[in-house]
Amino acid sequence: MKVSLSPFWVLKLNKPYDMIGGMVKQSASMDASFWINCCAGGIVQFVPSYFQLLVTTPVVSEIRYPLVSLGMKTYSVDTFEQWIGDGRIVLQDPDLSVEWFQPGENAAIGLAVESDSWLLIDDANPYHRAKSFGLRVAGTADFAILLFDQGHIAADAAFKALRAVRISRGQRRQALSLLETLIRRKKEE
C-alpha cells in the first residue's frame, strides 16, 4: 500500500530557520475541532512550537461552549483561556468567510485564505474541501505523526493521540497506516 504524505509534511521537509537556528513558526488559522482533539490527544503543548495560532470569534465561541452554555470547566477551555490570555493564541477575524459549512469552520477557512496561513482543522468535509481548493491543511492526526517522526513523542503516545481524536474512519485509517509505516522505517534505520 502506498502511503501519501499530507502537505503538512512541508513543515518537516522544508523547515525555514531563523538566524539563531530555531524553526520559524508558521501562521495558522485554527478551528475548534483541531484544538479540542489536540487537547484530548495529549499533544496540545507542542502546537505553539510550530504555529502562531490565530482564531476567529466563531471558533472562540465553539471552544468556550462547554463553559458558557453548560457551566463545565474543561481542560480544553482552561488551556484555551490561558493561551489567549498570554498571547499564544491571537483573536483575528477575516473580512470575509466562505459559506461552505458551520460558522466556525467557515471563518477559520476564510482567515486561512486571507492571512495565507495553514488551516488546522479535523472535521472531514471542511478538511478535504479546503485541501481541494489548494489551502495548506493539517489535522490533529497529521500533527501527531509529525511529532512522532521528529522524536517529540513515542509511538505509544502517537497511537494514543490517534485513538483519542474525533476524526473520520478514513482519516484515522490513513493516519494509522502512515504511523505504522514510519515505525517500520525507524526500526530499519
C-alpha positions as CSV (number, residue, x, y, z in Angstrom):
1,M,0.0,0.0,0.0
2,K,1.4,3.4,-1.0
3,V,1.2,6.0,1.8
4,S,0.8,9.5,0.7
5,L,2.2,12.2,2.9
6,S,0.0,15.2,3.9
7,P,1.1,18.6,2.7
8,F,1.7,19.2,6.4
9,W,5.0,17.4,6.0
10,V,6.3,20.5,4.2
11,L,6.9,21.8,7.8
12,K,9.2,18.9,8.3
13,L,10.9,18.7,4.9
14,N,11.4,22.4,4.2
15,K,11.9,23.9,7.6
16,P,12.6,27.6,7.4
17,Y,15.2,28.5,10.0
18,D,15.6,31.9,11.7
19,M,19.0,33.5,12.2
20,I,19.7,31.7,15.5
21,G,19.0,28.2,14.2
22,G,15.4,27.8,15.5
23,M,12.4,26.8,13.4
24,V,10.3,29.7,12.3
25,K,6.7,29.3,13.4
26,Q,4.1,29.1,10.7
27,S,0.9,31.2,10.9
28,A,-2.2,29.0,11.3
29,S,-5.9,29.6,11.4
30,M,-7.3,27.1,13.9
31,D,-10.7,25.5,14.0
32,A,-12.2,24.3,17.3
33,S,-12.0,20.7,16.1
34,F,-8.2,20.8,15.9
35,W,-8.0,22.4,19.4
36,I,-10.3,20.0,21.1
37,N,-8.6,17.0,19.5
38,C,-5.1,18.2,20.4
39,C,-6.2,18.6,24.0
40,A,-7.9,15.2,24.0
41,G,-4.9,13.6,22.4
42,G,-2.4,15.0,24.9
43,I,-0.4,16.9,22.3
44,V,-1.6,20.4,22.6
45,Q,1.5,21.6,24.4
46,F,3.6,21.1,21.2
47,V,1.4,23.3,19.0
48,P,2.9,26.7,19.9
49,S,6.4,25.4,19.0
50,Y,5.2,25.1,15.4
51,F,2.5,27.7,14.9
52,Q,1.4,31.2,15.7
53,L,-2.2,30.4,16.4
54,L,-5.0,32.6,15.0
55,V,-8.6,32.0,16.0
56,T,-11.8,33.7,14.9
57,T,-14.7,34.8,17.1
58,P,-17.0,31.9,16.0
59,V,-14.2,29.4,16.8
60,V,-13.7,31.1,20.3
61,S,-17.5,30.6,20.9
62,E,-17.3,26.9,19.9
63,I,-14.3,26.3,22.2
64,R,-15.9,28.1,25.1
65,Y,-19.3,26.4,24.7
66,P,-18.8,23.9,27.5
67,L,-18.1,26.7,30.0
68,V,-20.5,29.3,28.7
69,S,-23.5,27.1,27.9
70,L,-23.1,24.1,30.2
71,G,-21.1,25.6,33.1
72,M,-18.4,22.9,32.6
73,K,-14.8,23.7,33.2
74,T,-12.7,21.5,30.9
75,Y,-9.0,21.2,30.3
76,S,-9.5,22.4,26.7
77,V,-11.4,25.5,27.8
78,D,-9.0,26.3,30.7
79,T,-5.9,25.9,28.5
80,F,-7.5,27.9,25.7
81,E,-8.3,30.8,28.2
82,Q,-4.7,30.7,29.5
83,W,-3.2,30.7,26.0
84,I,-5.4,33.5,24.7
85,G,-4.5,35.5,27.8
86,D,-0.8,35.1,27.3
87,G,-0.7,35.6,23.6
88,R,0.0,32.1,22.4
89,I,-3.4,32.3,20.6
90,V,-4.4,35.5,18.8
91,L,-8.0,36.5,18.0
92,Q,-8.3,37.7,14.4
93,D,-11.5,37.7,12.3
94,P,-11.4,37.6,8.5
95,D,-13.0,40.3,6.4
96,L,-14.9,37.6,4.5
97,S,-15.6,34.0,5.2
98,V,-16.7,31.2,3.0
99,E,-20.2,29.8,3.2
100,W,-19.5,26.1,3.0
101,F,-20.1,24.7,6.5
102,Q,-20.7,25.9,10.0
103,P,-19.8,29.4,11.2
104,G,-16.5,28.4,13.0
105,E,-15.3,26.3,10.1
106,N,-16.2,29.0,7.5
107,A,-14.5,31.7,9.5
108,A,-11.3,29.6,10.1
109,I,-11.1,28.8,6.3
110,G,-11.7,32.5,5.4
111,L,-8.9,33.6,7.8
112,A,-6.5,31.0,6.4
113,V,-7.2,32.3,2.9
114,E,-6.9,36.0,3.9
115,S,-3.8,35.5,6.0
116,D,-2.1,32.9,3.7
117,S,-1.9,30.7,6.8
118,W,-2.1,27.0,7.4
119,L,-5.6,25.8,8.3
120,L,-5.7,23.5,11.3
121,I,-8.9,21.5,11.2
122,D,-10.2,18.0,11.8
123,D,-13.7,18.0,10.5
124,A,-13.5,15.7,7.5
125,N,-15.6,17.6,4.9
126,P,-14.1,21.1,5.6
127,Y,-10.6,19.5,5.8
128,H,-10.9,17.9,2.3
129,R,-12.8,20.8,0.7
130,A,-10.1,23.2,1.9
131,K,-7.3,20.9,0.6
132,S,-9.1,20.7,-2.8
133,F,-9.1,24.5,-3.0
134,G,-5.3,24.5,-2.5
135,L,-5.1,25.5,1.1
136,R,-2.4,24.2,3.3
137,V,-4.4,22.0,5.7
138,A,-3.4,19.9,8.7
139,G,-5.3,17.9,11.3
140,T,-4.5,16.5,14.7
141,A,-3.6,13.2,13.1
142,D,-1.1,14.9,10.8
143,F,0.4,16.7,13.8
144,A,0.7,13.6,16.0
145,I,2.5,11.8,13.2
146,L,4.9,14.8,12.7
147,L,5.6,14.8,16.4
148,F,6.4,11.1,16.4
149,D,8.6,11.4,13.3
150,Q,10.5,14.3,14.8
151,G,11.0,12.4,18.1
152,H,8.9,14.6,20.3
153,I,6.5,11.7,21.2
154,A,7.0,8.0,21.3
155,A,5.0,5.6,19.1
156,D,2.6,4.7,22.0
157,A,1.8,8.4,22.6
158,A,1.1,8.8,18.9
159,F,-1.2,5.8,18.9
160,K,-2.9,7.2,22.0
161,A,-3.4,10.6,20.3
162,L,-4.8,8.9,17.2
163,R,-7.2,6.9,19.3
164,A,-8.4,9.9,21.3
165,V,-9.2,12.2,18.4
166,R,-12.6,12.5,16.8
167,I,-11.9,12.2,13.1
168,S,-13.5,10.2,10.3
169,R,-12.7,6.5,9.9
170,G,-10.9,7.2,6.7
171,Q,-8.7,9.8,8.2
172,R,-7.9,7.5,11.2
173,R,-7.2,4.6,8.9
174,Q,-4.8,6.7,6.7
175,A,-3.1,8.1,9.8
176,L,-2.6,4.7,11.4
177,S,-1.2,3.3,8.2
178,L,1.3,6.2,7.9
179,L,2.3,5.9,11.5
180,E,2.9,2.1,11.2
181,T,5.0,2.8,8.0
182,L,7.1,5.4,9.9
183,I,7.6,3.0,12.8
184,R,8.8,0.3,10.4
185,R,11.2,2.7,8.7
186,K,12.6,3.9,12.1
187,K,13.3,0.3,13.1
188,E,15.1,-0.4,9.8
189,E,17.4,2.6,10.3
